[in-house]
Amino acid sequence: MPVYDYRVQPDQTGCEFCTNGFEMMRRLSDPPLTHCPKCQAPVIKIITAPALGRSKSMLDDRAKSAGFHKLKRVDHGAFEKLY
């Protein structure tokens, strides 16, 4: 399920929860929220960049712990083992 960001509407006042912005996990078929779940202030959906994948360093660490090796090409047809 996707995570959506919401914040109180600019011309409205709300609680600390919605004034600072909050995230909600909702189904694609669910209608967007119109009111804060805590104080019922009107909210708007904020468009943010999606969080895709994991960092490359974490993938390298996981591969190393699983016993894989990383190679670096040093010459035509020659590779050096990094770990």
C-alpha positions in Angstrom: 0.0 0.0 0.0 1.3 3.5 -0.8 2.1 6.1 1.8 0.6 9.5 1.4 1.7 12.8 3.1 -0.9 15.2 4.4 -0.8 18.6 6.1 -3.3 21.1 7.4 -4.6 23.5 4.7 -2.5 26.7 4.6 -5.4 29.0 5.7 -6.5 26.7 8.6 -5.2 25.9 12.1 -4.8 22.3 13.3 -3.2 20.2 16.0 0.5 19.5 16.3 0.0 16.2 14.4 -1.4 17.8 11.2 0.4 21.2 11.4 3.8 19.5 11.1 2.5 17.0 8.4 1.8 13.3 8.7 2.0 10.2 6.7 -0.9 7.7 6.1 -0.8 4.3 4.5 -3.9 4.0 2.3 -5.1 1.7 -0.4 -5.2 3.1 -4.0 -9.0 2.6 -4.0 -9.5 4.7 -0.8 -10.5 8.3 -1.3 -8.0 10.9 -0.1 -8.3 12.2 3.4 -10.1 15.5 3.8 -9.8 15.9 7.6 -7.1 15.3 10.2 -7.8 12.0 12.0 -7.1 13.6 15.4 -8.6 17.1 15.3 -10.8 17.1 12.2 -9.1 20.1 10.7 -9.2 20.2 6.8 -6.0 18.7 5.3 -4.5 18.6 1.8 -2.4 15.8 0.2 1.2 16.9 -0.3 3.1 15.6 -3.3 6.6 14.3 -2.4 9.3 12.3 -4.1 8.8 8.5 -3.9 11.2 6.4 -1.8 12.5 3.8 -4.2 14.8 0.9 -3.3 17.6 0.8 -0.9 21.0 2.4 -0.8 23.8 0.7 -2.8 26.0 0.4 0.3 23.3 -1.6 2.1 23.1 -3.9 -0.9 26.9 -4.3 -0.9 26.9 -5.2 2.8 24.1 -7.7 2.4 25.9 -9.3 -0.5 29.2 -9.5 1.4 27.5 -11.1 4.4 25.9 -13.7 2.1 29.3 -14.7 0.9 29.4 -12.9 -2.5 32.5 -11.2 -3.8 32.8 -7.8 -5.5 35.2 -7.5 -8.4 36.8 -4.4 -10.0 38.0 -4.4 -13.6 41.7 -3.3 -13.6 42.7 -4.2 -17.1 41.3 -5.9 -20.3 40.2 -9.3 -19.0 41.7 -8.8 -15.5 39.8 -8.2 -12.3 40.8 -7.5 -8.8 38.8 -8.9 -5.8 37.6 -6.1 -3.5 36.1 -8.4 -0.9 
